[in-house]
Amino acid sequence: MAQITTSTENTIQTLERIGSHSHVKGLGLDERLEPRQNAQGMVGQKSARKAAGVIVKMVQEGKIAGRAILMAGPPSTGKTAIAMGMAQTLGSDVPFTMLSASEVFSLEMSKTEALTQAFRRSIGVRIREEAEVVEGEVVEIQIDRSLTGATKTGKLTVKTTDMETIYELGNKMIDSLQKEKVTAGDVIAIDKASGRITKLGRSFTRARDYDAMGSDTKFVQCPEGELQRRKDVVHTVSLHEIDVINSRTQGFLALFAGDTGEIKPELRDQINTKVGEWREEGKADIVPGVLFIDEVHMLDIECFSFLNRALESELAPLVIMASNRGITRIRGTRFRSPHGLPIDLLDRVLIVSTKPYEQEDIKEILQIRAQEEEVTLKPEALEVLTRMGAETSLRYAINLITTASLAAKRRKADAVEVADVRRVYNLFVDEKRSVQYLREHAEQFMSETDDFGGKEVDGLAPGAPVVGISHTSILA
């Protein structure tokens, strides 16, 4: 009987949690890139979503790289949600790196090095190579356990239309089969070098079986010919991963530790040259990805100067930035500018604006979030939350969903009612009520005085210069 060897890989299990944007599955566009009102977790912002869809299409076709997009709009208008939708639409094969601008200052490396690593994480290298695989339909899986249950052995029967073979299984292969939930009738591919199992789908011969199958079950033909074959395998890695693996000071294990440190520019130049040779030989392709920088106004003038230069390099991804600021100070300078970006960088970007949600949009978003968090809302409670979202903020109303559900569980109710919403509304104040309280009790709080002797705006004296706009119009 044939023997399959496996590499000793540790299985890392991730904890699934409900995040702020875990309900977003895409941009909610149709085939003509027209936005649907409510699809894939996205509601409203039709113009911004359509613009994002055009950008995604150009990224998929490899027609856009080294460009910059700025998503500008007030808080709670879905800028990050649109970015998450773009990431979901692009898929796992296109690198998508999310970075908060403040992270650049908290890492134990220079600002430019942090941005360089983010840029290179967003550039993929699609490497093609040949690998020996076993591909066929599973006929039977037999697993034998010892009396203590410590060791497991088994046999795997795999067939094609022309032949059938039995393979002996060890502990690692049995764990891999159980992890992938492989059963008889599945068509699988096994990489003989690493022992990695990939489920290709369900055999058409089992289509009439009365097994419990989901609507997304994929049916494939039983493979033909030999079980073992050489197959072209495509791996996509980022330039940053290649940098770390080839760095003598860090090495391969730094990928898992996360502490990669600074990488020498000479090493990056050598890797760029090698990747260029692979491209010429047809062994690899460059996959320009997306770098999303949230709260971009938190970067300083040095970072903006670096972005200006980096966007002109040959290996540059599509850079998408988000900002909720209006006319504000550019960090590291005395000047003020729209969205906190220098004028020379603003001149490079395409600006996509987001607008405040309508009340009907807020209602649909709250319904989606309630379903995501498995909370049942009474219609009256939903109306109250919608009105709160319109009068305060969408984020505040979303946060009240979970707290109201806890209040409902406390009184052993299955659904959230208006009384539960009112109770948590009194417990947790929104921004407007908090500001009102501060105004009424200002003398009880410690406050910062104005050092300039006049009214301070964004930490600047009234006479501070403004970039890109007339001085009189700002102070008017």
TINUDREN-731582 format. One line per field, with one value per residue (C-alpha): residue in three letters; x, y, z. Coordinates in pm, whole numbers. Each point is the difference from the previous one (the first is absolute). Example, Ala and Ser with C-alpha at 12.3 -4.5 7.8 and 13.67 -1.06 7.14 Angstrom:
TINUDREN-731582
code = c(ALA, SER)
X = c(1230, 137)
Y = c(-450, 344)
Z = c(780, -66)
This chain:
TINUDREN-731582
code = c(MET, ALA, GLN, ILE, THR, THR, SER, THR, GLU, ASN, THR, ILE, GLN, THR, LEU, GLU, ARG, ILE, GLY, SER, HIS, SER, HIS, VAL, LYS, GLY, LEU, GLY, LEU, ASP, GLU, ARG, LEU, GLU, PRO, ARG, GLN, ASN, ALA, GLN, GLY, MET, VAL, GLY, GLN, LYS, SER, ALA, ARG, LYS, ALA, ALA, GLY, VAL, ILE, VAL, LYS, MET, VAL, GLN, GLU, GLY, LYS, ILE, ALA, GLY, ARG, ALA, ILE, LEU, MET, ALA, GLY, PRO, PRO, SER, THR, GLY, LYS, THR, ALA, ILE, ALA, MET, GLY, MET, ALA, GLN, THR, LEU, GLY, SER, ASP, VAL, PRO, PHE, THR, MET, LEU, SER, ALA, SER, GLU, VAL, PHE, SER, LEU, GLU, MET, SER, LYS, THR, GLU, ALA, LEU, THR, GLN, ALA, PHE, ARG, ARG, SER, ILE, GLY, VAL, ARG, ILE, ARG, GLU, GLU, ALA, GLU, VAL, VAL, GLU, GLY, GLU, VAL, VAL, GLU, ILE, GLN, ILE, ASP, ARG, SER, LEU, THR, GLY, ALA, THR, LYS, THR, GLY, LYS, LEU, THR, VAL, LYS, THR, THR, ASP, MET, GLU, THR, ILE, TYR, GLU, LEU, GLY, ASN, LYS, MET, ILE, ASP, SER, LEU, GLN, LYS, GLU, LYS, VAL, THR, ALA, GLY, ASP, VAL, ILE, ALA, ILE, ASP, LYS, ALA, SER, GLY, ARG, ILE, THR, LYS, LEU, GLY, ARG, SER, PHE, THR, ARG, ALA, ARG, ASP, TYR, ASP, ALA, MET, GLY, SER, ASP, THR, LYS, PHE, VAL, GLN, CYS, PRO, GLU, GLY, GLU, LEU, GLN, ARG, ARG, LYS, ASP, VAL, VAL, HIS, THR, VAL, SER, LEU, HIS, GLU, ILE, ASP, VAL, ILE, ASN, SER, ARG, THR, GLN, GLY, PHE, LEU, ALA, LEU, PHE, ALA, GLY, ASP, THR, GLY, GLU, ILE, LYS, PRO, GLU, LEU, ARG, ASP, GLN, ILE, ASN, THR, LYS, VAL, GLY, GLU, TRP, ARG, GLU, GLU, GLY, LYS, ALA, ASP, ILE, VAL, PRO, GLY, VAL, LEU, PHE, ILE, ASP, GLU, VAL, HIS, MET, LEU, ASP, ILE, GLU, CYS, PHE, SER, PHE, LEU, ASN, ARG, ALA, LEU, GLU, SER, GLU, LEU, ALA, PRO, LEU, VAL, ILE, MET, ALA, SER, ASN, ARG, GLY, ILE, THR, ARG, ILE, ARG, GLY, THR, ARG, PHE, ARG, SER, PRO, HIS, GLY, LEU, PRO, ILE, ASP, LEU, LEU, ASP, ARG, VAL, LEU, ILE, VAL, SER, THR, LYS, PRO, TYR, GLU, GLN, GLU, ASP, ILE, LYS, GLU, ILE, LEU, GLN, ILE, ARG, ALA, GLN, GLU, GLU, GLU, VAL, THR, LEU, LYS, PRO, GLU, ALA, LEU, GLU, VAL, LEU, THR, ARG, MET, GLY, ALA, GLU, THR, SER, LEU, ARG, TYR, ALA, ILE, ASN, LEU, ILE, THR, THR, ALA, SER, LEU, ALA, ALA, LYS, ARG, ARG, LYS, ALA, ASP, ALA, VAL, GLU, VAL, ALA, ASP, VAL, ARG, ARG, VAL, TYR, ASN, LEU, PHE, VAL, ASP, GLU, LYS, ARG, SER, VAL, GLN, TYR, LEU, ARG, GLU, HIS, ALA, GLU, GLN, PHE, MET, SER, GLU, THR, ASP, ASP, PHE, GLY, GLY, LYS, GLU, VAL, ASP, GLY, LEU, ALA, PRO, GLY, ALA, PRO, VAL, VAL, GLY, ILE, SER, HIS, THR, SER, ILE, LEU, ALA)
X = c(0, 115, 118, -63, 242, -108, 185, -34, -214, -175, -369, -90, -364, -148, -278, -301, -145, -255, 188, -113, -1, -41, -335, 167, 38, 66, -95, -354, 31, -160, 174, -13, 160, -330, -49, -295, -180, 67, 238, 301, -37, 32, -276, -14, 309, -78, 233, 297, -63, -22, 330, 155, -135, 170, 328, -32, -63, 313, 205, -123, 97, 340, -69, 52, 299, 209, -314, -159, -368, -134, -330, -116, -314, -140, 32, -238, -50, 140, 353, 160, -298, 52, 369, -94, -245, 279, 222, -276, -66, 367, 36, 294, 223, 38, 200, -204, 179, -186, 200, -103, 213, 76, 161, 291, 109, -41, 218, 362, 137, 21, -314, 126, 94, -350, -156, 247, -96, -369, 61, 182, -269, -240, 201, -51, 227, -188, 256, -63, 163, -60, -110, -89, -358, -248, -338, -311, -338, -11, -159, 49, 177, 86, 140, 123, 77, 214, -153, 134, -104, 348, 91, -212, 57, -219, -43, -123, -144, 18, -102, -10, -204, 290, 150, -41, 269, 14, 231, 113, -69, 188, -108, 70, -190, -296, -10, 16, -288, -210, 86, -112, -309, 77, -258, -61, -102, 222, 257, 329, 357, 293, 339, 247, 283, -189, -302, -235, -354, -225, -366, -89, -371, -257, -11, -290, -61, -114, -230, -312, 103, -224, 285, -38, 163, -2, -100, 366, 106, 219, -29, 296, 78, 197, 361, 121, 329, 272, -49, 348, 87, 220, -201, 77, -50, -29, 102, -55, 232, 67, 328, 26, -16, 286, 193, -40, 87, 321, 100, 291, -73, -367, -55, -310, -129, -43, -307, -177, 146, -104, 318, 177, 209, 157, 114, 297, -71, 277, -186, -320, 187, 135, -348, -149, 267, -68, -377, 62, 200, -284, -241, 220, 31, -377, 31, -184, -241, -35, -342, -48, -225, -163, 133, -278, 115, -275, 5, 264, -4, 195, 312, 254, 172, 292, -237, -185, 330, 86, -343, 56, 326, -116, -302, 237, 201, -41, -120, -281, -347, -328, -11, -345, -15, -288, -52, -291, 166, -86, 245, 258, 368, 260, 192, 354, -76, -179, -214, -359, -135, -315, -21, 342, 190, 259, -118, 260, -132, -364, 76, 92, -307, -346, -245, -307, -243, -239, -311, -204, -249, -370, -234, -123, 361, 69, -298, 123, 354, -135, -202, 312, 204, -275, -1, 381, -6, -299, -219, -377, -137, -366, -116, -58, 352, 146, -182, 137, 355, -37, -105, 293, 240, -130, 11, 330, 221, -28, 280, -178, -322, 192, 171, -339, -114, 227, -55, -378, 6, 181, -266, -270, 172, 15, -377, -10, -157, 64, -18, 120, -279, -15, 43, 335, 121, -112, 183, 337, -55, -6, 308, 223, 4, 68, 243, -252, -122, 360, 93, -308, 98, 352, -137, -228, 270, 313, 128, 22, 243, 367, 38, 278, 32, 66, 365, -51, -240, -265, -232, 195, -95, 141, 286, 108, 0, -261, 272, 137, 36, -233, 108, -220, -268, -23, 63, -313, -236, 119, -51, -329)
Y = c(0, 353, 223, 373, 202, 310, 300, 84, 312, 142, 73, 352, 41, 347, 130, 122, 320, 257, 311, 345, -97, -379, 36, 148, -266, 225, 329, -106, 72, -176, -112, 353, 139, 164, 8, -183, 171, -283, -280, -180, 198, 337, 263, 346, 198, -101, 249, -92, -373, 33, 190, -271, -265, 171, 7, -371, -88, 186, -169, -344, 77, 132, 343, 210, 15, 277, 213, 152, 16, 214, -92, 317, 41, 66, -264, -302, 23, -342, 78, -300, -221, 81, -86, -334, -63, 61, -248, -265, 60, -23, -337, -157, -15, 380, 146, 243, 170, 209, 250, 264, 312, 16, -346, 151, 190, -287, -261, -55, 120, 319, 145, -48, -363, -70, 149, -187, -331, 85, 78, -330, -197, 136, -130, -369, -233, -286, -283, -300, -337, -370, -227, -370, -44, -282, 99, -217, -82, -138, -346, -91, 122, -254, 128, -234, 132, -165, -103, 314, 220, 154, -137, -21, -194, -41, -59, 235, -141, 243, -59, 159, -118, -230, -128, -38, -2, -43, 228, -51, 291, 131, 233, 319, -110, -115, 337, 181, -207, 70, 369, 29, -215, -237, -277, -270, 160, 308, 77, 95, 91, -96, 167, -287, 227, 177, -227, 296, -103, 216, -86, 73, -78, -278, -265, 15, -370, 98, 280, -211, -110, 115, 150, 333, 241, 376, 216, 86, -361, -23, -309, -107, -289, -299, 45, -208, -184, -58, 80, 145, 280, 304, 316, 370, 158, 375, 166, 367, 160, 365, 179, 65, -374, -58, 283, -156, -353, 122, 230, -156, 193, -108, -317, -204, -19, 378, -42, -172, 214, 322, 180, 44, 307, 219, -159, 138, 178, -199, -325, 143, 107, -354, -149, 246, -106, -370, 43, 188, -298, -237, 219, -11, -379, -42, -150, 278, 290, 320, 49, 367, 4, 263, 190, 157, 274, 97, 338, 120, 352, -145, -35, 283, 196, -246, -292, 198, 82, -372, -89, 248, -169, -359, 40, 73, -322, -294, -238, 206, -123, 188, 220, 73, 256, 98, 322, 155, 342, 324, 292, -111, 34, -209, -175, 123, 340, 327, -27, -110, -185, -188, -341, 59, -100, 217, 161, -180, -338, 109, 82, -366, -163, -84, 107, -212, 175, -170, 171, -44, -288, 58, -118, -294, -108, 14, -226, -261, 10, -53, -299, -152, 54, -152, -312, -17, 18, -240, 256, 13, 356, 88, 239, 276, -42, 10, 327, 153, -112, 140, 337, -7, -79, 294, 246, -114, -233, -336, -151, 94, -169, -314, -17, 14, -318, -229, 180, 3, -375, -57, 206, -213, -325, 128, 11, -337, 141, -135, 335, 353, 244, 377, -23, -178, 266, 277, -166, -19, 348, 135, -206, 97, 359, 101, 267, 286, -64, -34, 337, 160, -133, 140, 343, 5, -117, 143, 153, -348, -132, 70, 178, 135, 375, 182, 101, 236, 236, -53, -268, -316, -208, -356, 85, 305, 372, 198, 139, -343, -33, -226, -207, -5, 240, 371, 115, 215, -279, -231, 252, 129)
Z = c(0, -72, 282, 38, 213, 182, 132, 369, -16, 304, -45, 110, 94, -18, 221, -196, 140, -105, -108, -102, -368, 15, -179, -312, -271, -301, -162, -92, -374, -295, -321, -144, 319, 96, 379, 154, 285, 245, -98, 152, 322, -175, 15, -158, -112, -359, -166, 220, -42, -378, -5, 219, -239, -296, 195, 91, -365, -107, 273, -111, -359, 108, -151, 310, 234, 144, 34, 308, 96, 286, 163, 174, 204, 349, 274, -18, -378, -90, -123, 172, -91, -369, 36, 160, -283, -252, 182, -5, -371, -98, 175, 179, -310, -19, 293, 210, 291, 259, 201, 250, -41, 373, -16, -193, 312, 248, -176, 108, -333, -200, -156, -354, 72, 134, -314, -224, 161, -42, -369, -57, 185, -260, -300, -75, -195, -168, -31, -225, 65, -61, 285, 26, 115, 55, -140, 4, 152, 354, 4, 365, 314, 270, 331, 277, 345, 268, 330, 167, -294, -17, -342, -312, -320, -302, -370, -271, -321, -292, -361, -342, -297, -96, 326, 377, 273, 377, 201, 358, 234, 302, 280, -195, -310, 208, 180, -336, -139, 307, -8, -364, 80, -286, -51, -260, -329, 36, -269, 165, -92, 225, -33, 49, 116, 280, 52, -41, -94, -218, -46, -363, 31, 3, -268, -249, 69, 352, -116, 62, 348, 282, 200, 176, -245, -5, -293, -59, -55, -310, -224, -216, -235, 123, -125, -292, -58, 259, 367, 38, -238, -30, 19, -33, 342, 48, 327, 76, 254, 75, -62, 374, 74, -247, 170, 345, -112, -165, 285, 188, 319, 14, -198, -73, 360, 11, -221, 290, 279, -174, 111, -332, 89, -266, -327, -193, -328, -170, 71, -146, -314, -43, 46, -252, -251, 62, -32, -326, -128, 94, -196, -309, 26, 40, 348, 182, -44, 200, 162, 102, 304, 218, 302, 208, 242, 244, 178, -247, 149, 297, -219, 11, -276, -16, -64, -267, -174, 4, -147, -282, -94, 60, -231, -286, 45, -238, 275, 151, 98, -17, 313, 144, 280, 225, 195, 189, 44, -174, -3, 254, 85, -181, 276, 32, -155, 82, -312, -38, -300, -116, 170, 164, -319, -176, -322, -213, 124, -37, -361, -59, 152, -127, 268, 79, 236, 240, 135, 320, -12, -51, 276, -210, -61, 374, 63, -249, 144, 352, -123, -158, 317, 214, -220, 16, 380, 19, 176, -53, -4, 38, -279, 254, 143, -351, -70, 320, -82, -353, 135, 245, -286, -202, 292, 160, -205, -174, 208, 324, -115, -106, 339, 173, -181, 204, 331, -52, -73, 331, 176, -167, 106, 356, 12, -188, -317, -351, -179, 69, 79, 32, 379, -48, -243, 237, 289, -178, -148, 354, 96, -295, -121, -358, -117, -5, 355, 119, -155, 152, 343, -40, -89, 300, 244, -166, 326, 160, -265, -61, -336, -220, -38, -327, -13, -294, 171, -269, -117, -81, -306, -31, 236, -204, 64, -195, -227, -104, -380, -195, -301, -309, 121, 71, 357, 21, -108, 281, 277, -138)
